[in-house]
């Protein structure tokens, strides 16, 4: 038996992050619980049921920055088998930044064709950073 947890190393404040969970050779559904802990205090938690693989969403509260522990554990009914796994890692929580969108005039180009692009830079609330990029 084994498991694989895939999560971003940087979480964005105020964003719902997705944590991917894979449990190898699972015969039964497993309840997976996730906590985000900052300075010993749980600031967010989520859970879901996984059979083989699934995704669990975790809402990161606004206004957080710095280091946090992401704790993940899976269990079945404690009367049956108890915890299958329990682990944690350190993640960074950063404020939402700007995003760059790149648009091209064609999905595929042939050699020596001219490539036309548009760049859009927006803030976290999708407002333009400036009016014109040169």
Secondary structure, DSSP 8 states (H G I E B T S, - for coil): -EEEEE--SEEETT-EEEEEEEEET--S-EEEEEEEEETTEEEEEEEEEESSEEEEEEE--TT--EEEEEEEEEE--TTTT-EEEEEEEEEEEE----EEEEEES-SS--TT----EEEEEE-TTS-BSSS---
